[in-house]
Amino acid sequence: MRKKYSVEPFLVAVVSALAILADSASAQAPFYEGKTITIIQGRDPGGSGDLRARAVTLFLSKYIPGSPTIIHEYMPGGGSRKATNYIYRSARPDGLTIGNLSVGMVAAAVLGESGVLYDLDKLIYLGSATSTYHAVFLSRKEAGLSSLEKLRAATGIKIGAQSVGFSTYNEGRLFTYLLGLKEPKFIAAYGGAELDPALMRGEIDARATGADTVMRNPDWIEKGLVDFHAILEIPKGDKHPRLARLPELETFARSDKERKLVVLQRAFRVGTGPFILPPGTPRGRVEILQEAFRKIYRDPEFHREYKKTGDDPTPLMPEAHAQAIREIPREPEVIDLFKKLVGAGPLPPR
């Protein structure tokens, strides 16, 4: 009689083997394959910050294993405080949400401004495309403020900015204070893409802006549509090739305390447009993302793309970014004065 064999153990073994192979294949697949990464921008769309952020994230999928889809969402408010609070408190720490912010979020935290619900030292840093910056104070030609003497003699100059706490608002106030303007009127009610047209229409007389914005408006220089008054070099001594003749803001300081105001603002601008992750993001995903950003910052193609924004990239790597945050000076006396300068109230007396 032929012996009967049961097929059940064989089938169980086959199914188990297939399950193991499937698990193994799944384990080999990159986490980011088929996923979507959301970039939360702490600004309105269309301005300089948006263009710079997109120049970076254009290459992000290229350097993340699994090539995830990249999308952008905008969350303006409070100089990026709203967006930073969201990243810190609400975003899932799964490596699928990245913040890109105004560097004003650093100043807001160091200065202890209201509405800050995040801890700078607990955020995870992915670096920045630029570690140098040139802030410029300018006025429209038709305002007739062609010299520092005329600028100082005028009363009630309308100075445009984005929201209170935004980096260009802070710099506009700092320029105004150290240049000694009389009773300036600050209009902090514009989106990033609205300020330049507002200046040309005469809704505002002057503003602080980045040299990259100036370079994207070649008529300002070639047709003399604006007058330039002063520049803030970050780091100190880094001359802009086309604006090197402008006096540096620190030269207008009358005391060591005023000089330290400029030093503090330079520290706040050390990494323009920082990229961050929520605290608690798994270490493995942090490492993947930090390495992806390192590769982007070194990519010659990225450098060519970034130059289209009007500025040259000077990357700040993730580890250097975290160190720069730790080393920001926080002297109480200087911070108290700086807080008054960048607030919504009148400028303090000198």
C-alpha positions in Angstrom: 0.0 0.0 0.0 1.3 3.4 -1.0 2.0 5.6 2.0 -0.1 8.8 2.1 1.7 12.1 2.7 -0.1 15.3 3.9 0.5 18.4 1.8 -0.4 20.7 4.7 3.1 21.0 6.2 4.6 21.6 2.8 2.0 24.4 2.1 2.6 26.0 5.5 6.4 26.0 4.8 5.9 27.6 1.4 3.6 30.3 2.7 6.0 31.0 5.6 8.9 31.3 3.2 7.0 33.7 1.0 6.0 35.8 4.0 9.7 36.0 5.1 10.7 37.0 1.6 8.0 39.6 1.4 9.0 41.0 4.8 12.6 41.1 3.6 11.7 42.9 0.4 9.7 45.4 2.4 12.6 46.0 4.8 14.8 46.7 1.8 12.5 49.3 0.3 13.4 52.9 1.2 11.1 54.5 3.8 10.5 57.4 1.5 9.4 55.4 -1.6 5.9 56.4 -2.5 5.8 59.0 0.3 5.1 62.8 0.1 7.2 65.3 2.0 5.5 68.6 2.9 7.6 71.8 3.1 5.9 74.2 5.5 7.0 77.7 4.5 6.6 80.4 7.1 5.8 83.1 4.5 3.6 84.1 1.7 4.2 82.6 -1.8 6.1 84.5 -4.5 8.7 86.4 -2.5 12.4 86.0 -2.3 12.2 83.4 0.5 9.8 81.2 -1.5 12.1 81.3 -4.5 15.1 80.4 -2.5 13.3 77.5 -0.7 12.1 76.1 -4.0 15.6 76.3 -5.5 16.7 73.9 -2.7 13.8 71.6 -2.6 13.8 71.2 -6.4 16.7 68.7 -5.8 15.4 67.1 -2.6 13.7 64.1 -4.2 17.0 63.5 -6.2 19.0 62.8 -3.1 16.5 61.0 -0.8 16.4 57.2 -1.4 12.9 56.4 -2.7 12.5 59.7 -4.5 9.5 61.1 -2.5 7.1 63.7 -3.9 7.8 67.2 -2.6 5.0 69.7 -2.0 4.9 73.2 -0.4 2.4 74.7 2.0 2.4 78.3 3.2 1.8 79.4 6.8 2.7 83.1 7.2 2.4 84.9 10.5 4.5 86.4 13.2 7.8 86.4 11.3 7.5 82.6 10.9 6.5 82.0 14.5 3.2 80.4 13.5 5.0 78.0 11.2 7.7 77.2 13.7 5.1 76.6 16.4 3.4 74.2 14.1 6.6 72.3 13.3 7.5 72.1 17.0 4.2 71.3 18.5 1.8 69.8 15.9 3.7 68.3 13.0 4.2 64.5 13.2 7.9 63.8 13.8 8.0 61.1 11.1 10.4 62.8 8.7 7.6 63.8 6.3 7.2 67.4 7.3 10.1 69.9 7.0 9.9 73.6 7.9 11.5 76.4 5.9 11.3 79.6 7.8 12.2 83.2 7.9 15.3 83.5 10.0 13.3 85.9 12.2 12.1 82.8 14.0 15.5 82.7 15.6 15.4 86.3 16.8 11.9 85.9 18.1 13.0 83.0 20.4 16.2 84.6 21.6 14.4 87.8 22.4 11.6 86.0 24.2 8.9 87.5 22.0 5.2 86.7 22.6 3.8 83.8 20.6 7.0 81.7 20.7 6.0 78.2 21.7 9.2 76.4 20.5 12.6 75.8 21.9 15.4 76.6 19.4 17.7 74.1 21.1 15.3 71.2 20.5 14.6 71.7 16.9 16.6 69.6 14.4 18.5 71.6 11.8 19.0 70.7 8.1 21.1 73.7 7.2 20.6 76.7 5.0 21.4 77.6 1.4 23.1 80.8 2.5 25.4 81.7 5.4 26.1 85.2 4.0 23.6 88.0 3.6 23.6 91.6 2.6 20.7 93.8 4.0 20.3 97.1 2.2 18.3 100.2 3.2 17.0 102.0 0.1 14.4 104.6 -0.9 12.5 105.3 -4.1 14.1 108.0 -6.2 10.9 110.1 -6.4 10.9 110.5 -2.6 13.9 112.9 -3.1 16.0 111.2 -0.4 19.2 111.0 -2.4 21.7 111.4 0.5 22.0 110.6 4.1 21.6 114.3 5.0 18.2 114.4 3.2 17.2 111.1 4.7 17.9 112.4 8.2 16.3 115.8 7.6 12.9 114.3 6.4 10.1 113.6 8.8 7.6 110.7 8.8 9.2 108.6 6.1 7.0 105.6 5.3 8.9 102.4 5.6 7.4 99.2 4.3 7.9 95.7 5.7 6.3 92.4 6.1 4.8 91.4 9.5 6.2 92.6 12.8 9.0 90.2 13.7 9.8 89.4 10.1 13.6 89.6 9.4 13.3 92.5 7.0 11.1 94.4 9.4 13.7 94.0 12.1 16.4 95.2 9.8 14.4 98.2 8.6 13.9 99.2 12.3 17.6 98.7 13.0 18.7 100.8 9.9 16.2 103.5 10.9 17.4 103.7 14.4 21.2 103.8 13.7 20.8 106.1 10.7 18.9 108.5 12.9 15.6 109.0 11.0 12.9 111.4 12.3 9.5 110.0 13.3 9.5 107.2 10.8 6.2 105.5 10.0 6.4 101.7 9.7 3.8 99.9 7.5 4.2 96.2 8.2 1.3 95.0 6.1 2.7 93.5 2.9 3.4 90.1 1.5 6.9 89.5 0.2 5.9 89.9 -3.4 4.0 93.1 -2.7 6.7 95.3 -1.3 8.6 96.2 -4.5 5.5 97.2 -6.4 4.4 99.2 -3.4 7.7 101.0 -3.3 7.5 101.9 -7.0 3.9 103.1 -6.7 4.8 105.4 -3.8 2.8 103.6 -1.2 6.0 103.5 0.8 9.1 105.6 0.6 11.8 103.2 1.8 12.5 99.7 2.9 15.2 97.2 4.0 15.7 94.3 1.7 18.3 91.8 0.6 20.8 92.5 -2.0 19.4 89.5 -4.0 16.1 91.4 -4.3 18.0 94.4 -5.7 19.7 92.2 -8.2 16.4 90.9 -9.4 15.3 94.5 -10.1 18.1 95.6 -12.4 16.3 98.8 -13.4 16.7 100.0 -9.8 20.5 100.4 -10.5 20.6 100.8 -14.2 17.8 103.4 -14.4 18.5 104.9 -11.0 15.0 104.2 -9.6 16.2 103.9 -6.0 18.7 105.5 -3.7 20.9 103.3 -1.6 21.9 104.5 1.9 23.6 101.7 3.9 24.3 98.0 4.0 24.6 95.3 6.7 27.3 92.8 5.9 26.9 89.3 7.1 29.5 88.2 8.0 31.2 91.5 8.7 33.6 92.4 5.9 31.9 90.3 3.2 31.6 92.9 0.5 28.8 92.7 -2.1 30.4 93.0 -5.6 27.9 95.7 -6.8 27.1 97.4 -3.5 30.5 97.6 -1.9 30.6 101.4 -1.9 27.8 101.6 0.7 28.6 102.5 4.3 28.4 99.5 6.6 25.7 99.8 9.3 28.0 99.2 12.2 29.9 102.5 11.3 26.8 104.4 12.5 26.9 102.9 16.0 27.7 105.5 18.7 28.5 103.1 21.5 29.6 99.6 22.3 26.0 98.7 23.1 24.8 99.9 19.7 27.6 98.1 18.0 26.4 94.9 19.7 23.0 95.4 18.3 24.5 95.0 14.9 26.5 91.9 16.0 23.3 90.4 17.3 21.4 90.9 14.1 24.3 89.4 12.2 24.0 86.3 14.4 20.3 86.1 13.7 21.0 86.1 10.0 23.7 83.5 10.0 21.5 80.9 8.2 18.9 82.6 6.0 15.9 80.5 5.3 16.6 77.6 7.7 15.2 74.2 7.2 14.1 72.3 10.3 12.5 69.1 11.5 10.3 68.5 14.6 11.9 67.2 17.8 11.6 63.5 18.1 12.1 62.7 14.4 13.7 59.2 14.3 17.4 59.4 14.1 17.6 57.3 10.9 15.3 59.6 9.0 17.2 62.7 10.3 20.4 61.2 9.0 18.8 60.5 5.6 17.5 64.1 5.3 20.6 65.8 6.6 22.7 63.8 4.1 20.3 64.7 1.3 20.7 68.4 2.2 24.5 68.1 2.3 24.4 66.7 -1.2 22.1 69.4 -2.5 24.4 72.1 -1.1 27.4 70.6 -2.8 25.6 70.0 -6.2 26.9 72.3 -8.9 23.5 72.1 -10.6 21.9 73.4 -7.5 24.3 76.3 -7.4 23.4 77.3 -10.9 19.7 77.1 -10.1 20.0 79.1 -6.9 21.8 81.9 -8.8 18.6 82.5 -10.7 17.2 83.9 -7.5 19.7 86.8 -7.7 22.1 85.6 -5.1 25.0 83.1 -4.9 24.5 80.2 -2.5 26.9 80.0 0.5 25.6 76.8 2.2 25.5 76.3 5.9 25.7 72.5 6.6 23.4 70.9 9.2 26.0 70.5 11.9 27.3 74.0 11.4 23.8 75.3 11.5 23.1 73.7 14.9 26.4 75.0 16.3 25.6 78.6 15.1 22.3 78.5 16.9 24.0 77.4 20.1 26.6 80.2 19.8 24.2 83.2 19.4 25.1 85.9 22.0 22.4 86.5 24.6 23.5 89.4 26.7 20.4 90.7 28.7 21.2 94.4 28.3 21.7 94.2 24.5 18.7 91.9 24.2 16.4 94.3 26.1 17.3 97.2 23.7 17.0 95.0 20.7 13.5 93.9 21.7 12.4 97.5 21.9 13.9 98.1 18.4 12.1 95.3 16.7 8.8 95.6 18.5 5.6 97.3 17.2 6.0 100.5 19.4 8.0 103.7 18.8 11.7 103.4 18.4 13.6 104.0 21.7 15.6 107.2 22.1 19.3 107.1 21.4 
